Amino acid sequence: MRFVYLFFFKILGWKIEGDVPRHLTKYIIAVAPHTSNWDFLVGLAVRSIMRFKSNF
């Protein structure tokens, strides 16, 4: 699925800025504002593209 997500991000002109603090074992990522019901799916795509595990 990562390839599909990267493809759509490229077509839409979206990019991910920043990185996940890999040296920490636990951290909280807060995302706001939520403007539509698509935010959750975009979040899953970002999680896959950046290759990090998350619980929600």
PQR file with spaces between the fields and no chain letter, atoms N, CA, C, O and H, PARSE charges and radii, in Angstrom:
ATOM       1  N    MET     1       0.811   -1.202    0.000 -0.4000 1.5000
ATOM       2  CA   MET     1       0.000    0.000    0.000 -0.0000 2.0000
ATOM       3  C    MET     1       0.856    1.268    0.000  0.5500 1.7000
ATOM       4  O    MET     1       0.412    2.321   -0.457 -0.5500 1.4000
ATOM       5  N    ARG     2       2.065    1.164    0.506 -0.4000 1.5000
ATOM       6  CA   ARG     2       2.916    2.348    0.586 -0.0000 2.0000
ATOM       7  C    ARG     2       3.118    2.979   -0.790  0.5500 1.7000
ATOM       8  O    ARG     2       3.091    4.202   -0.927 -0.5500 1.4000
ATOM       9  H    ARG     2       2.426    0.308    0.877  0.4000 1.0000
ATOM      10  N    PHE     3       3.317    2.144   -1.801 -0.4000 1.5000
ATOM      11  CA   PHE     3       3.515    2.655   -3.148 -0.0000 2.0000
ATOM      12  C    PHE     3       2.279    3.419   -3.631  0.5500 1.7000
ATOM      13  O    PHE     3       2.401    4.471   -4.259 -0.5500 1.4000
ATOM      14  H    PHE     3       3.339    1.151   -1.689  0.4000 1.0000
ATOM      15  N    VAL     4       1.104    2.893   -3.339 -0.4000 1.5000
ATOM      16  CA   VAL     4      -0.156    3.555   -3.739 -0.0000 2.0000
ATOM      17  C    VAL     4      -0.272    4.908   -3.054  0.5500 1.7000
ATOM      18  O    VAL     4      -0.619    5.901   -3.693 -0.5500 1.4000
ATOM      19  H    VAL     4       1.004    2.039   -2.829  0.4000 1.0000
ATOM      20  N    TYR     5       0.017    4.954   -1.749 -0.4000 1.5000
ATOM      21  CA   TYR     5      -0.047    6.217   -1.011 -0.0000 2.0000
ATOM      22  C    TYR     5       0.946    7.233   -1.571  0.5500 1.7000
ATOM      23  O    TYR     5       0.605    8.401   -1.757 -0.5500 1.4000
ATOM      24  H    TYR     5       0.299    4.148   -1.230  0.4000 1.0000
ATOM      25  N    LEU     6       2.170    6.791   -1.840 -0.4000 1.5000
ATOM      26  CA   LEU     6       3.172    7.691   -2.415 -0.0000 2.0000
ATOM      27  C    LEU     6       2.727    8.222   -3.774  0.5500 1.7000
ATOM      28  O    LEU     6       2.945    9.391   -4.091 -0.5500 1.4000
ATOM      29  H    LEU     6       2.447    5.842   -1.689  0.4000 1.0000
ATOM      30  N    PHE     7       2.107    7.366   -4.570 -0.4000 1.5000
ATOM      31  CA   PHE     7       1.603    7.754   -5.879 -0.0000 2.0000
ATOM      32  C    PHE     7       0.555    8.863   -5.754  0.5500 1.7000
ATOM      33  O    PHE     7       0.629    9.866   -6.464 -0.5500 1.4000
ATOM      34  H    PHE     7       1.929    6.416   -4.312  0.4000 1.0000
ATOM      35  N    PHE     8      -0.416    8.688   -4.861 -0.4000 1.5000
ATOM      36  CA   PHE     8      -1.456    9.695   -4.684 -0.0000 2.0000
ATOM      37  C    PHE     8      -0.904   10.998   -4.105  0.5500 1.7000
ATOM      38  O    PHE     8      -1.336   12.079   -4.505 -0.5500 1.4000
ATOM      39  H    PHE     8      -0.476    7.873   -4.285  0.4000 1.0000
ATOM      40  N    PHE     9       0.034   10.912   -3.180 -0.4000 1.5000
ATOM      41  CA   PHE     9       0.639   12.124   -2.637 -0.0000 2.0000
ATOM      42  C    PHE     9       1.367   12.887   -3.738  0.5500 1.7000
ATOM      43  O    PHE     9       1.320   14.116   -3.783 -0.5500 1.4000
ATOM      44  H    PHE     9       0.385   10.034   -2.855  0.4000 1.0000
ATOM      45  N    LYS    10       2.038   12.160   -4.621 -0.4000 1.5000
ATOM      46  CA   LYS    10       2.766   12.792   -5.726 -0.0000 2.0000
ATOM      47  C    LYS    10       1.788   13.464   -6.700  0.5500 1.7000
ATOM      48  O    LYS    10       2.018   14.597   -7.123 -0.5500 1.4000
ATOM      49  H    LYS    10       2.076   11.161   -4.584  0.4000 1.0000
ATOM      50  N    ILE    11       0.718   12.780   -7.050 -0.4000 1.5000
ATOM      51  CA   ILE    11      -0.273   13.337   -7.976 -0.0000 2.0000
ATOM      52  C    ILE    11      -0.930   14.586   -7.396  0.5500 1.7000
ATOM      53  O    ILE    11      -1.141   15.566   -8.110 -0.5500 1.4000
ATOM      54  H    ILE    11       0.532   11.860   -6.706  0.4000 1.0000
ATOM      55  N    LEU    12      -1.254   14.554   -6.105 -0.4000 1.5000
ATOM      56  CA   LEU    12      -1.930   15.676   -5.462 -0.0000 2.0000
ATOM      57  C    LEU    12      -0.978   16.815   -5.098  0.5500 1.7000
ATOM      58  O    LEU    12      -1.422   17.901   -4.725 -0.5500 1.4000
ATOM      59  H    LEU    12      -1.082   13.757   -5.525  0.4000 1.0000
ATOM      60  N    GLY    13       0.328   16.570   -5.206 -0.4000 1.5000
ATOM      61  CA   GLY    13       1.306   17.600   -4.878 -0.0000 2.0000
ATOM      62  C    GLY    13       1.523   17.775   -3.381  0.5500 1.7000
ATOM      63  O    GLY    13       2.017   18.811   -2.936 -0.5500 1.4000
ATOM      64  H    GLY    13       0.689   15.688   -5.509  0.4000 1.0000
ATOM      65  N    TRP    14       1.153   16.762   -2.609 -0.4000 1.5000
ATOM      66  CA   TRP    14       1.315   16.822   -1.158 -0.0000 2.0000
ATOM      67  C    TRP    14       2.705   16.347   -0.781  0.5500 1.7000
ATOM      68  O    TRP    14       3.314   15.542   -1.486 -0.5500 1.4000
ATOM      69  H    TRP    14       0.751   15.921   -2.970  0.4000 1.0000
ATOM      70  N    LYS    15       3.203   16.858    0.349 -0.4000 1.5000
ATOM      71  CA   LYS    15       4.484   16.385    0.861 -0.0000 2.0000
ATOM      72  C    LYS    15       4.420   16.330    2.375  0.5500 1.7000
ATOM      73  O    LYS    15       3.622   17.022    3.008 -0.5500 1.4000
ATOM      74  H    LYS    15       2.708   17.512    0.921  0.4000 1.0000
ATOM      75  N    ILE    16       5.267   15.503    2.934 -0.4000 1.5000
ATOM      76  CA   ILE    16       5.349   15.343    4.383 -0.0000 2.0000
ATOM      77  C    ILE    16       6.592   16.072    4.850  0.5500 1.7000
ATOM      78  O    ILE    16       7.689   15.847    4.339 -0.5500 1.4000
ATOM      79  H    ILE    16       5.915   14.941    2.420  0.4000 1.0000
ATOM      80  N    GLU    17       6.410   16.944    5.821 -0.4000 1.5000
ATOM      81  CA   GLU    17       7.545   17.679    6.380 -0.0000 2.0000
ATOM      82  C    GLU    17       7.804   17.186    7.791  0.5500 1.7000
ATOM      83  O    GLU    17       6.871   16.879    8.533 -0.5500 1.4000
ATOM      84  H    GLU    17       5.519   17.127    6.236  0.4000 1.0000
ATOM      85  N    GLY    18       9.066   17.112    8.156 -0.4000 1.5000
ATOM      86  CA   GLY    18       9.425   16.670    9.489 -0.0000 2.0000
ATOM      87  C    GLY    18       9.634   15.168    9.541  0.5500 1.7000
ATOM      88  O    GLY    18       9.565   14.486    8.519 -0.5500 1.4000
ATOM      89  H    GLY    18       9.824   17.362    7.554  0.4000 1.0000
ATOM      90  N    ASP    19       9.890   14.661   10.730 -0.4000 1.5000
ATOM      91  CA   ASP    19      10.138   13.246   10.911 -0.0000 2.0000
ATOM      92  C    ASP    19       9.686   12.838   12.302  0.5500 1.7000
ATOM      93  O    ASP    19       9.432   13.681   13.162 -0.5500 1.4000
ATOM      94  H    ASP    19       9.946   15.216   11.560  0.4000 1.0000
ATOM      95  N    VAL    20       9.592   11.558   12.504 -0.4000 1.5000
ATOM      96  CA   VAL    20       9.214   10.992   13.791 -0.0000 2.0000
ATOM      97  C    VAL    20      10.469   10.865   14.639  0.5500 1.7000
ATOM      98  O    VAL    20      11.507   10.449   14.125 -0.5500 1.4000
ATOM      99  H    VAL    20       9.799   10.873   11.806  0.4000 1.0000
ATOM     100  N    PRO    21      10.409   11.212   15.935 -0.5600 1.5000
ATOM     101  CA   PRO    21      11.596   11.076   16.798  0.2800 2.0000
ATOM     102  C    PRO    21      11.918    9.605   17.050  0.5500 1.7000
ATOM     103  O    PRO    21      11.385    9.003   17.983 -0.5500 1.4000
ATOM     104  N    ARG    22      12.776    9.033   16.236 -0.4000 1.5000
ATOM     105  CA   ARG    22      13.067    7.591   16.284 -0.0000 2.0000
ATOM     106  C    ARG    22      13.853    7.178   17.533  0.5500 1.7000
ATOM     107  O    ARG    22      13.849    6.001   17.894 -0.5500 1.4000
ATOM     108  H    ARG    22      13.209    9.522   15.478  0.4000 1.0000
ATOM     109  N    HIS    23      14.523    8.117   18.194 -0.4000 1.5000
ATOM     110  CA   HIS    23      15.311    7.765   19.367 -0.0000 2.0000
ATOM     111  C    HIS    23      14.446    7.602   20.622  0.5500 1.7000
ATOM     112  O    HIS    23      14.926    7.085   21.630 -0.5500 1.4000
ATOM     113  H    HIS    23      14.526    9.073   17.901  0.4000 1.0000
ATOM     114  N    LEU    24      13.188    8.032   20.577 -0.4000 1.5000
ATOM     115  CA   LEU    24      12.283    7.886   21.714 -0.0000 2.0000
ATOM     116  C    LEU    24      11.476    6.605   21.574  0.5500 1.7000
ATOM     117  O    LEU    24      11.147    6.190   20.463 -0.5500 1.4000
ATOM     118  H    LEU    24      12.798    8.452   19.758  0.4000 1.0000
ATOM     119  N    THR    25      11.157    5.977   22.707 -0.4000 1.5000
ATOM     120  CA   THR    25      10.366    4.748   22.658 -0.0000 2.0000
ATOM     121  C    THR    25       8.867    5.039   22.654  0.5500 1.7000
ATOM     122  O    THR    25       8.089    4.270   22.089 -0.5500 1.4000
ATOM     123  H    THR    25      11.424    6.314   23.609  0.4000 1.0000
ATOM     124  N    LYS    26       8.457    6.142   23.280 -0.4000 1.5000
ATOM     125  CA   LYS    26       7.046    6.530   23.302 -0.0000 2.0000
ATOM     126  C    LYS    26       6.929    8.032   23.084  0.5500 1.7000
ATOM     127  O    LYS    26       7.744    8.811   23.578 -0.5500 1.4000
ATOM     128  H    LYS    26       9.088    6.767   23.739  0.4000 1.0000
ATOM     129  N    TYR    27       5.921    8.419   22.350 -0.4000 1.5000
ATOM     130  CA   TYR    27       5.657    9.831   22.118 -0.0000 2.0000
ATOM     131  C    TYR    27       4.221    9.978   21.629  0.5500 1.7000
ATOM     132  O    TYR    27       3.581    8.996   21.255 -0.5500 1.4000
ATOM     133  H    TYR    27       5.259    7.787   21.949  0.4000 1.0000
ATOM     134  N    ILE    28       3.727   11.193   21.635 -0.4000 1.5000
ATOM     135  CA   ILE    28       2.373   11.497   21.184 -0.0000 2.0000
ATOM     136  C    ILE    28       2.455   12.416   19.981  0.5500 1.7000
ATOM     137  O    ILE    28       3.182   13.409   19.990 -0.5500 1.4000
ATOM     138  H    ILE    28       4.247   11.991   21.939  0.4000 1.0000
ATOM     139  N    ILE    29       1.707   12.074   18.950 -0.4000 1.5000
ATOM     140  CA   ILE    29       1.608   12.934   17.772 -0.0000 2.0000
ATOM     141  C    ILE    29       0.189   13.486   17.735  0.5500 1.7000
ATOM     142  O    ILE    29      -0.774   12.722   17.677 -0.5500 1.4000
ATOM     143  H    ILE    29       1.117   11.267   18.942  0.4000 1.0000
ATOM     144  N    ALA    30       0.060   14.781   17.767 -0.4000 1.5000
ATOM     145  CA   ALA    30      -1.253   15.429   17.705 -0.0000 2.0000
ATOM     146  C    ALA    30      -1.412   16.070   16.334  0.5500 1.7000
ATOM     147  O    ALA    30      -0.514   16.756   15.846 -0.5500 1.4000
ATOM     148  H    ALA    30       0.842   15.402   17.814  0.4000 1.0000
ATOM     149  N    VAL    31      -2.563   15.837   15.725 -0.4000 1.5000
ATOM     150  CA   VAL    31      -2.835   16.373   14.394 -0.0000 2.0000
ATOM     151  C    VAL    31      -4.113   17.196   14.469  0.5500 1.7000
ATOM     152  O    VAL    31      -5.134   16.714   14.958 -0.5500 1.4000
ATOM     153  H    VAL    31      -3.292   15.279   16.121  0.4000 1.0000
ATOM     154  N    ALA    32      -4.063   18.429   13.991 -0.4000 1.5000
ATOM     155  CA   ALA    32      -5.242   19.302   14.018 -0.0000 2.0000
ATOM     156  C    ALA    32      -5.093   20.346   12.923  0.5500 1.7000
ATOM     157  O    ALA    32      -3.959   20.560   12.495 -0.5500 1.4000
ATOM     158  H    ALA    32      -3.233   18.821   13.594  0.4000 1.0000
ATOM     159  N    PRO    33      -6.069   20.976   12.457 -0.5600 1.5000
ATOM     160  CA   PRO    33      -7.486   20.743   12.724  0.2800 2.0000
ATOM     161  C    PRO    33      -8.020   19.644   11.825  0.5500 1.7000
ATOM     162  O    PRO    33      -7.484   19.393   10.745 -0.5500 1.4000
ATOM     163  N    HIS    34      -9.059   19.004   12.268 -0.4000 1.5000
ATOM     164  CA   HIS    34      -9.736   17.985   11.472 -0.0000 2.0000
ATOM     165  C    HIS    34     -10.810   18.684   10.655  0.5500 1.7000
ATOM     166  O    HIS    34     -11.775   19.213   11.206 -0.5500 1.4000
ATOM     167  H    HIS    34      -9.495   19.207   13.145  0.4000 1.0000
ATOM     168  N    THR    35     -10.642   18.683    9.359 -0.4000 1.5000
ATOM     169  CA   THR    35     -11.552   19.432    8.504 -0.0000 2.0000
ATOM     170  C    THR    35     -12.551   18.550    7.777  0.5500 1.7000
ATOM     171  O    THR    35     -13.561   19.044    7.277 -0.5500 1.4000
ATOM     172  H    THR    35      -9.858   18.253    8.911  0.4000 1.0000
ATOM     173  N    SER    36     -12.284   17.248    7.711 -0.4000 1.5000
ATOM     174  CA   SER    36     -13.222   16.359    7.020 -0.0000 2.0000
ATOM     175  C    SER    36     -13.049   14.938    7.539  0.5500 1.7000
ATOM     176  O    SER    36     -12.165   14.659    8.349 -0.5500 1.4000
ATOM     177  H    SER    36     -11.463   16.846    8.117  0.4000 1.0000
ATOM     178  N    ASN    37     -13.896   14.061    7.065 -0.4000 1.5000
ATOM     179  CA   ASN    37     -13.797   12.647    7.448 -0.0000 2.0000
ATOM     180  C    ASN    37     -12.643   11.955    6.748  0.5500 1.7000
ATOM     181  O    ASN    37     -12.326   10.816    7.093 -0.5500 1.4000
ATOM     182  H    ASN    37     -14.614   14.287    6.406  0.4000 1.0000
ATOM     183  N    TRP    38     -12.006   12.589    5.787 -0.4000 1.5000
ATOM     184  CA   TRP    38     -10.868   12.018    5.072 -0.0000 2.0000
ATOM     185  C    TRP    38      -9.573   12.107    5.878  0.5500 1.7000
ATOM     186  O    TRP    38      -8.587   11.449    5.544 -0.5500 1.4000
ATOM     187  H    TRP    38     -12.263   13.513    5.506  0.4000 1.0000
ATOM     188  N    ASP    39      -9.570   12.909    6.928 -0.4000 1.5000
ATOM     189  CA   ASP    39      -8.349   13.099    7.719 -0.0000 2.0000
ATOM     190  C    ASP    39      -7.788   11.787    8.252  0.5500 1.7000
ATOM     191  O    ASP    39      -6.573   11.590    8.273 -0.5500 1.4000
ATOM     192  H    ASP    39     -10.371   13.443    7.199  0.4000 1.0000
ATOM     193  N    PHE    40      -8.669   10.891    8.681 -0.4000 1.5000
ATOM     194  CA   PHE    40      -8.215    9.608    9.222 -0.0000 2.0000
ATOM     195  C    PHE    40      -7.480    8.801    8.146  0.5500 1.7000
ATOM     196  O    PHE    40      -6.428    8.220    8.413 -0.5500 1.4000
ATOM     197  H    PHE    40      -9.656   11.051    8.664  0.4000 1.0000
ATOM     198  N    LEU    41      -8.027    8.770    6.950 -0.4000 1.5000
ATOM     199  CA   LEU    41      -7.391    8.012    5.865 -0.0000 2.0000
ATOM     200  C    LEU    41      -6.066    8.639    5.441  0.5500 1.7000
ATOM     201  O    LEU    41      -5.113    7.924    5.130 -0.5500 1.4000
ATOM     202  H    LEU    41      -8.881    9.242    6.733  0.4000 1.0000
ATOM     203  N    VAL    42      -6.002    9.945    5.427 -0.4000 1.5000
ATOM     204  CA   VAL    42      -4.740   10.616    5.119 -0.0000 2.0000
ATOM     205  C    VAL    42      -3.709   10.294    6.207  0.5500 1.7000
ATOM     206  O    VAL    42      -2.532   10.091    5.909 -0.5500 1.4000
ATOM     207  H    VAL    42      -6.775   10.526    5.680  0.4000 1.0000
ATOM     208  N    GLY    43      -4.152   10.248    7.459 -0.4000 1.5000
ATOM     209  CA   GLY    43      -3.263    9.879    8.558 -0.0000 2.0000
ATOM     210  C    GLY    43      -2.718    8.467    8.415  0.5500 1.7000
ATOM     211  O    GLY    43      -1.543    8.221    8.685 -0.5500 1.4000
ATOM     212  H    GLY    43      -5.108   10.413    7.701  0.4000 1.0000
ATOM     213  N    LEU    44      -3.565    7.543    7.992 -0.4000 1.5000
ATOM     214  CA   LEU    44      -3.094    6.178    7.757 -0.0000 2.0000
ATOM     215  C    LEU    44      -2.068    6.145    6.628  0.5500 1.7000
ATOM     216  O    LEU    44      -1.088    5.403    6.697 -0.5500 1.4000
ATOM     217  H    LEU    44      -4.520    7.743    7.772  0.4000 1.0000
ATOM     218  N    ALA    45      -2.290    6.939    5.602 -0.4000 1.5000
ATOM     219  CA   ALA    45      -1.341    6.998    4.492 -0.0000 2.0000
ATOM     220  C    ALA    45       0.008    7.532    4.969  0.5500 1.7000
ATOM     221  O    ALA    45       1.053    6.982    4.620 -0.5500 1.4000
ATOM     222  H    ALA    45      -3.086    7.542    5.546  0.4000 1.0000
ATOM     223  N    VAL    46      -0.014    8.592    5.757 -0.4000 1.5000
ATOM     224  CA   VAL    46       1.234    9.180    6.272 -0.0000 2.0000
ATOM     225  C    VAL    46       1.955    8.172    7.153  0.5500 1.7000
ATOM     226  O    VAL    46       3.176    8.035    7.080 -0.5500 1.4000
ATOM     227  H    VAL    46      -0.863    9.038    6.040  0.4000 1.0000
ATOM     228  N    ARG    47       1.199    7.469    7.982 -0.4000 1.5000
ATOM     229  CA   ARG    47       1.813    6.449    8.850 -0.0000 2.0000
ATOM     230  C    ARG    47       2.517    5.388    8.012  0.5500 1.7000
ATOM     231  O    ARG    47       3.618    4.956    8.355 -0.5500 1.4000
ATOM     232  H    ARG    47       0.207    7.581    8.042  0.4000 1.0000
ATOM     233  N    SER    48       1.897    4.971    6.927 -0.4000 1.5000
ATOM     234  CA   SER    48       2.496    3.963    6.060 -0.0000 2.0000
ATOM     235  C    SER    48       3.710    4.508    5.320  0.5500 1.7000
ATOM     236  O    SER    48       4.734    3.831    5.219 -0.5500 1.4000
ATOM     237  H    SER    48       1.003    5.322    6.648  0.4000 1.0000
ATOM     238  N    ILE    49       3.601    5.726    4.806 -0.4000 1.5000
ATOM     239  CA   ILE    49       4.714    6.326    4.064 -0.0000 2.0000
ATOM     240  C    ILE    49       5.927    6.506    4.961  0.5500 1.7000
ATOM     241  O    ILE    49       7.054    6.235    4.546 -0.5500 1.4000
ATOM     242  H    ILE    49       2.769    6.275    4.888  0.4000 1.0000
ATOM     243  N    MET    50       5.704    6.964    6.195 -0.4000 1.5000
ATOM     244  CA   MET    50       6.816    7.221    7.112 -0.0000 2.0000
ATOM     245  C    MET    50       7.288    5.962    7.834  0.5500 1.7000
ATOM     246  O    MET    50       8.297    5.985    8.539 -0.5500 1.4000
ATOM     247  H    MET    50       4.788    7.184    6.532  0.4000 1.0000
ATOM     248  N    ARG    51       6.565    4.881    7.657 -0.4000 1.5000
ATOM     249  CA   ARG    51       6.922    3.584    8.238 -0.0000 2.0000
ATOM     250  C    ARG    51       7.103    3.622    9.752  0.5500 1.7000
ATOM     251  O    ARG    51       8.149    3.235   10.272 -0.5500 1.4000
ATOM     252  H    ARG    51       5.746    4.862    7.085  0.4000 1.0000
ATOM     253  N    PHE    52       6.076    4.089   10.449 -0.4000 1.5000
ATOM     254  CA   PHE    52       6.146    4.023   11.907 -0.0000 2.0000
ATOM     255  C    PHE    52       4.892    3.355   12.454  0.5500 1.7000
ATOM     256  O    PHE    52       3.811    3.442   11.871 -0.5500 1.4000
ATOM     257  H    PHE    52       5.226    4.404   10.026  0.4000 1.0000
ATOM     258  N    LYS    53       5.065    2.695   13.577 -0.4000 1.5000
ATOM     259  CA   LYS    53       3.960    2.004   14.220 -0.0000 2.0000
ATOM     260  C    LYS    53       3.199    2.994   15.080  0.5500 1.7000
ATOM     261  O    LYS    53       3.789    3.902   15.666 -0.5500 1.4000
ATOM     262  H    LYS    53       5.943    2.624   14.050  0.4000 1.0000
ATOM     263  N    SER    54       1.891    2.816   15.155 -0.4000 1.5000
ATOM     264  CA   SER    54       1.097    3.711   15.987 -0.0000 2.0000
ATOM     265  C    SER    54      -0.107    2.974   16.535  0.5500 1.7000
ATOM     266  O    SER    54      -0.571    1.987   15.964 -0.5500 1.4000
ATOM     267  H    SER    54       1.412    2.078   14.679  0.4000 1.0000
ATOM     268  N    ASN    55      -0.594    3.466   17.635 -0.4000 1.5000
ATOM     269  CA   ASN    55      -1.827    2.993   18.243 -0.0000 2.0000
ATOM     270  C    ASN    55      -2.773    4.168   18.346  0.5500 1.7000
ATOM     271  O    ASN    55      -2.360    5.286   18.653 -0.5500 1.4000
ATOM     272  H    ASN    55      -0.217    4.267   18.099  0.4000 1.0000
ATOM     273  N    PHE    56      -4.042    3.911   18.089 -0.4000 1.5000
ATOM     274  CA   PHE    56      -5.015    4.983   18.195 -0.0000 2.0000
ATOM     275  C    PHE    56      -6.324    4.429   18.693  0.5500 1.7000
ATOM     276  O    PHE    56      -7.289    5.177   18.854 -0.5500 1.4000
ATOM     277  H    PHE    56      -4.377    3.002   17.839  0.4000 1.0000
